[in-house]
Amino acid sequence: MIPSGYLLELFIAARYLRGQSRLALFSLGTRLSFIFMALMVLIMVVVLSVFTGFQTEVRSSLWNSGYHITLTRSMTGATFNDYNEITNILKEDPALKGDIRSVFPSITANGLLENQGRFDGKGLRAIPVKSEQLQSGQLDDFPPLVHYDQRLLDHMNDGNMVIVGREMARYYGWNVGDTITVFLPAGGVLTRGLQIKRADLTIAGYFRTGFYEFDQNLMFVSLVTAQRMLDMNGRTSEIIIQLKDLSRLDSTKSMIRDSIPGNRFDYSMRTIKDEKGTFLAALQLEKTMMMIILGLLIVAGIAGIWVTSYLLVKSKSRSIGMLRAMGMSMRSVLIIFTGHSMLIGFLSASIGGALGIFLSKHLERTIQLVEDLADQLCHLYSNQCAPVHLIPRQIYYFDHLPVNTDISFIFGIAMVTLILSGFAGYFPARQAAKLDPVQTIRND
């Protein structure tokens, strides 16, 4: 609610936005300041929406598909024969019940996928599959299944069935029901004198995490299938602990170390932070640096508003003298020119923020249109053009462009822009308020 005593001052401030011509909506200086500030706000909204979406998607993918805490034997090649005992101890520990989402034995092995005479390295993960979950297609601790054949899925435990990433299937041109060949080390560990096991696996379905690295390089089988293929009956290579809240990762790891039976030095633990912590920290650092750079650009825009306000005071000195001669107080003059700057900031933040939100929501479609246009232009001049990918999946990890528009953060940007605009206009306004009306009118 604007106090009624300031309506005249705000009306004059709004009138000063216009140029000398009645047909011009804004003066030249106002237009330049407005366009530059709106553009900076738009860029900041789009960039931070992409960075925030990227961070959120990475954390979500790691949460859904990554192993939070992995417990292994300290000795290389050693396995767990007592994994049921250890998992039961961890599940029943009262200190851990509030933090642990699930505990299960697992086998992780690196293998070679044979495809048309060549071999590609892939990861194989084995997780227990409960028979009662097969009918629903909702398998505990598996990534979300996006497509599967129920008849094949029913044989996850008694047949050589595999769940592959959707991106892997798309890359190799596989369909559900196809058979693939994988060569794996016996015992699940690469050691000297190892024996290689050949496994012919039938694709029962696809999973999708949205994290390209996982969807392109991982395959999932049931634990009993892996034990049968790798001659590891009654043994597993690791025990996985999934948490309810990753913020309690370090404290839960310490409590698990105190709970496991036997000599604690017989075990080794690694966490998702150990594997991906540097990557997540680099993401946060990039976002911080981008905010600093864009913030400096907004400060440059604020300097433009200051110049506009300063030139406005110079050009309106005769009007200021007349207003002061008619009885307008120094405070009212101060409000007029400060309000003029804040109006520029408000309009820039509002329009730039709205356009930024709109562009963020349609950014992936816009990039796709640019890629298609670039492909068409390239094919007009050459028939040997490779497809244009502005955001390659193998580099940026995802099969789509993650965008997360935080309205509260954008509102914060708008408020900061508005306040800085007020500061930018305050000092020229203060100069205007100090003008001597008699001297100003006489000089003009």
Salt bridges, closest charged atoms under 4 A:
GLU57 OE2 - HIS400 NE2 3.40
ASP82 OD1 - ARG73 NH2 3.14
GLU92 OE1 - LYS97 NZ 3.95
ASP99 OD1 - ARG248 NE 2.72
ASP120 OD2 - ARG118 NE 3.75
ASP149 OD2 - ARG151 NH2 3.37
ASP158 OD1 - HIS155 ND1 3.07
GLU167 OE2 - ARG170 NH1 3.36
GLU167 OE1 - ARG393 NH1 3.12
ASP200 OD1 - ARG198 NE 3.39
GLU213 OE1 - LYS276 NZ 3.38
ASP231 OD2 - LYS197 NZ 2.69
GLU238 OE1 - ARG270 NH2 3.76
ASP250 OD2 - LYS273 NZ 2.94
GLU275 OE2 - ARG270 NE 2.93
ASP399 OD2 - ARG166 NH2 3.16
ASP399 OD2 - ARG208 NE 3.06
ASP399 OD1 - HIS400 ND1 2.81
